[in-house]
Amino acid sequence: MFFIIDEPPGLVVDSDYGMYDSTDDPIPESIHIHRGEIKITNPGDAKRRIKFIQAIIVN
Protein backbone atom coordinates (compact mmCIF):
# COMPACT_ATOMS: atom_id res chain seq x y z
CA MET A 1 0.00 0.00 0.00
CA PHE A 2 1.20 3.49 -0.83
CA PHE A 3 0.03 6.62 0.98
CA ILE A 4 0.30 10.04 -0.70
CA ILE A 5 2.03 12.57 1.53
CA ASP A 6 1.07 16.28 1.53
CA GLU A 7 -1.16 17.68 -1.21
CA PRO A 8 0.85 17.53 -4.46
CA PRO A 9 -0.66 20.10 -6.85
CA GLY A 10 -1.52 19.38 -10.47
CA LEU A 11 -1.21 15.59 -10.49
CA VAL A 12 -3.57 12.69 -11.12
CA VAL A 13 -2.89 9.32 -9.46
CA ASP A 14 -4.99 6.30 -10.42
CA SER A 15 -4.82 2.79 -8.94
CA ASP A 16 -6.96 -0.19 -7.96
CA TYR A 17 -8.04 1.71 -4.81
CA GLY A 18 -9.28 4.84 -6.55
CA MET A 19 -8.19 8.18 -7.94
CA TYR A 20 -6.43 11.23 -6.52
CA ASP A 21 -6.85 14.39 -8.60
CA SER A 22 -5.37 17.76 -7.63
CA THR A 23 -5.64 19.48 -11.01
CA ASP A 24 -7.75 22.55 -11.77
CA ASP A 25 -10.81 20.29 -12.06
CA PRO A 26 -10.39 17.92 -9.09
CA ILE A 27 -12.76 15.08 -8.29
CA PRO A 28 -14.90 15.63 -5.17
CA GLU A 29 -13.31 12.86 -3.09
CA SER A 30 -9.63 12.20 -3.69
CA ILE A 31 -8.18 8.90 -2.45
CA HIS A 32 -4.80 9.13 -0.67
CA ILE A 33 -4.25 5.34 -0.40
CA HIS A 34 -3.14 3.37 -3.46
CA ARG A 35 -2.28 -0.23 -4.25
CA GLY A 36 -1.47 -2.43 -7.23
CA GLU A 37 -0.56 -0.75 -10.49
CA ILE A 38 -0.29 2.99 -9.86
CA LYS A 39 -0.48 5.42 -12.78
CA ILE A 40 0.75 8.98 -12.13
CA THR A 41 -0.18 11.64 -14.69
CA ASN A 42 1.05 15.22 -14.92
CA PRO A 43 -1.35 17.00 -17.31
CA GLY A 44 0.54 20.31 -17.02
CA ASP A 45 3.84 21.47 -18.47
CA ALA A 46 5.65 22.10 -15.17
CA LYS A 47 7.76 19.43 -13.51
CA ARG A 48 6.12 18.13 -10.34
CA ARG A 49 7.03 15.76 -7.54
CA ILE A 50 4.93 13.45 -5.44
CA LYS A 51 5.87 11.69 -2.20
CA PHE A 52 4.58 8.33 -1.04
CA ILE A 53 5.05 6.26 2.08
CA GLN A 54 4.96 2.52 1.40
CA ALA A 55 3.39 0.23 3.99
CA ILE A 56 4.11 -3.49 3.72
CA ILE A 57 1.48 -5.66 5.41
CA VAL A 58 2.90 -8.82 6.98
CA ASN A 59 0.67 -11.61 8.30
PyMOL commands that set and color helices and strands:
alter all, ss='L'
color gray80, all
select strands_A, chain A and resi 2-5+12-15+18-21+33-34+39-41+51-54
alter strands_A, ss='S'
color yellow, strands_A
deselect
rebuild
show_as cartoon
